Amino acid sequence: MSIMTSSTRRTGDHFEPTDVDPQVQRRLRGYLEQIDYTAFASNKAVLGATLARVEGERFQRLAVAAATARAKWVAEAAAMTEAGPSLSEAQVTRLAHLRAAFEELSAVYEATRRMVERGYVTYRPNQA
């Protein structure tokens, strides 16, 4: 199983028991549930202590920052190709930096969203 996340691909590597004994499978699944709960509790404790809650304004700022970084990356690429299709090494380096900034901001936005979705931190919507 592969999971595509923005620009990286992660391969699922969870163990699937092949033992046909239902009792052994139940026991193993119980262990795996304990392991998963330990990860959940650890994330909730650490992230909850670090962030406590995430407000709607934070999501808005992250979204604007990611959109701005994308726009800057695309605009600079378009401007660079005005003079011709070939780019200098410095231009390619600049574009790689801009793309990395966009991808990092997008990843932070998704990670923050996942923290709320999984219940690691509480969410407070924007005040009307």
C-alpha positions as CSV (number, residue, x, y, z in Angstrom):
1,M,0.0,0.0,0.0
2,S,1.3,3.5,-0.9
3,I,0.0,6.8,0.4
4,M,0.7,10.0,-1.5
5,T,1.1,13.0,0.7
6,S,1.9,16.3,-1.2
7,S,5.2,15.5,-2.8
8,T,6.3,12.4,-0.9
9,R,5.2,8.9,-1.0
10,R,5.0,6.7,2.1
11,T,4.6,3.0,1.9
12,G,2.3,1.3,4.5
13,D,4.4,-1.2,6.4
14,H,1.9,-2.4,9.0
15,F,2.3,-6.1,9.8
16,E,-0.7,-8.2,8.7
17,P,-0.8,-11.5,10.7
18,T,-0.9,-14.6,8.7
19,D,-1.5,-17.0,11.6
20,V,-4.9,-18.6,11.1
21,D,-5.5,-19.2,14.8
22,P,-8.2,-16.5,15.7
23,Q,-7.1,-16.4,19.3
24,V,-3.5,-15.5,18.3
25,Q,-4.7,-12.9,15.9
26,R,-7.0,-11.3,18.5
27,R,-4.1,-11.2,21.0
28,L,-1.8,-9.6,18.4
29,R,-4.4,-7.1,17.4
30,G,-4.9,-6.2,21.0
31,Y,-1.2,-5.6,21.4
32,L,-1.2,-3.4,18.3
33,E,-4.1,-1.4,19.6
34,Q,-2.2,-0.8,22.8
35,I,0.8,0.4,20.8
36,D,-1.4,2.7,18.7
37,Y,-3.0,4.1,21.8
38,T,0.4,4.8,23.4
39,A,1.3,6.8,20.3
40,F,-2.0,8.7,20.5
41,A,-1.6,9.5,24.2
42,S,2.0,10.6,23.7
43,N,1.1,12.9,20.8
44,K,-1.8,14.3,22.8
45,A,0.4,15.0,25.8
46,V,3.3,16.5,23.9
47,L,1.4,18.4,21.3
48,G,-1.3,19.5,23.8
49,A,1.4,20.9,26.1
50,T,3.1,22.6,23.2
51,L,0.1,24.1,21.4
52,A,-2.8,23.4,23.8
53,R,-5.3,24.7,21.2
54,V,-5.3,25.9,17.6
55,E,-7.4,28.9,16.6
56,G,-9.0,29.6,13.3
57,E,-6.7,32.6,12.8
58,R,-3.7,30.3,12.9
59,F,-5.1,28.2,10.1
60,Q,-5.9,31.3,8.1
61,R,-2.3,32.6,8.6
62,L,-0.9,29.3,7.5
63,A,-3.1,29.1,4.5
64,V,-2.3,32.6,3.4
65,A,1.5,31.9,3.9
66,A,1.3,28.8,1.8
67,A,-0.8,30.5,-0.9
68,T,1.7,33.4,-0.9
69,A,4.7,31.1,-1.2
70,R,3.0,29.2,-4.1
71,A,2.2,32.4,-5.9
72,K,5.8,33.7,-5.5
73,W,7.2,30.5,-6.7
74,V,5.0,30.4,-9.8
75,A,5.4,34.1,-10.5
76,E,9.2,34.0,-10.3
77,A,9.3,31.0,-12.6
78,A,7.1,32.7,-15.2
79,A,9.3,35.9,-14.9
80,M,12.5,33.8,-15.3
81,T,11.2,32.2,-18.5
82,E,10.3,35.5,-20.1
83,A,13.9,35.8,-21.5
84,G,13.8,32.2,-22.8
85,P,13.3,28.6,-21.8
86,S,16.7,28.0,-20.3
87,L,17.4,28.8,-16.7
88,S,20.7,29.5,-15.1
89,E,21.9,27.4,-12.2
90,A,21.2,30.3,-9.8
91,Q,17.7,30.6,-11.1
92,V,17.0,26.9,-10.6
93,T,18.4,27.1,-7.1
94,R,16.1,30.1,-6.4
95,L,13.1,28.2,-7.7
96,A,14.0,25.1,-5.7
97,H,14.2,27.3,-2.6
98,L,10.8,28.9,-3.3
99,R,9.2,25.5,-4.0
100,A,10.7,24.1,-0.7
101,A,9.2,27.1,1.2
102,F,5.8,26.4,-0.3
103,E,6.0,22.6,0.4
104,E,7.1,23.2,4.0
105,L,4.3,25.6,4.7
106,S,1.8,23.3,3.1
107,A,3.1,20.4,5.2
108,V,2.8,22.4,8.4
109,Y,-0.8,23.3,7.5
110,E,-1.7,19.6,6.9
111,A,0.1,18.5,10.0
112,T,-1.7,21.1,12.1
113,R,-5.0,20.0,10.6
114,R,-4.2,16.4,11.4
115,M,-3.4,17.3,15.0
116,V,-6.9,18.7,15.3
117,E,-8.5,15.9,13.4
118,R,-6.9,13.3,15.6
119,G,-7.8,15.1,18.8
120,Y,-4.2,15.9,19.9
121,V,-5.1,19.6,20.3
122,T,-8.4,21.4,20.6
123,Y,-9.7,23.8,17.9
124,R,-11.2,27.1,18.6
125,P,-13.0,28.6,15.6
126,N,-12.7,32.3,14.7
127,Q,-14.8,34.6,16.7
128,A,-17.5,36.2,14.6
